[in-house]
Amino acid sequence: MVEEKNLPGDQLKAEYRMRFASIQGYRNQVWQVLTRNFFQAFIPPDSVILELGCGWGEFINNIQARKKHAIDLNEDSASKLAADVTLHHQDCATPWELDDASLDVVFTSNFLEHLANKDKLAFVLAQAHRCLKPRGRMLCLGPNIKYTGGEYWDFWDHHIALTDGSLSEILELTGFRVVRRNPRFLPFSMATGFRPPLFFLKMYLRLPFAWRFFGKQFFIVAEKAA
């Protein structure tokens, strides 16, 4: 389920279109299933939520929340987001244009590995920690290099090699407490390879034992201390 969101300007826009334009409808249907059948359980409908690296908005458009924010540098994001989403068109590795303790949830999918280096990742996590309310949650989905192997580097803009362990460690060092850690969750990529029928995905989400065989992405939930 790879998402590409952190290249400068025109290159970012071009790569995103090259990888996903032909399957945009399918991707949106997949995220409708994922939000309704899995992620919504972590996000109360009265939440204020931010998606970090929103791309074309498949997650943030489909999740239910009282107020929705999104950060992305992709110029196409503005035309793809629903009317109830506030877009912050900025580099996420610069101070976020959000108040302290203003968010209930920060969600990110297949984005952190695109940051240029570990210092930028640490800065981004610190911004999330600042903007979250006490007991606010950060939900992180991303490819786990322990299970993807060399396939991880098939995408030009992957820079940081992450595992569930390394990301959990920096989250803890940033002041979060990891409350859920699945080393294996979703398969790796929607950009290439097999695209399962949606009813398979619904079944897969209900069968965690299958994740250990097919999952190559981690899912981590971290909570800001009260």
PEBEL-V443530 format. One line per field, one symbol per residue. burial: # if it has 9 or more other ideal C-beta (glycine too) atoms within 8 Angstrom, else .. A space follows every 10 residues. Layout:
burial->???
This chain:
burial->#######... .##.###.## ..##.##### #####.#.## ..#...#### ########## ###.#..### ####.##..# #...#.##.# .#...#.#.. #.######## #####....# ########## ###..##### #####.##.. .#..#.##.# .###.###.# ##.#.#.#.. ######.### #......#.. ##.##....# #...###### ####..
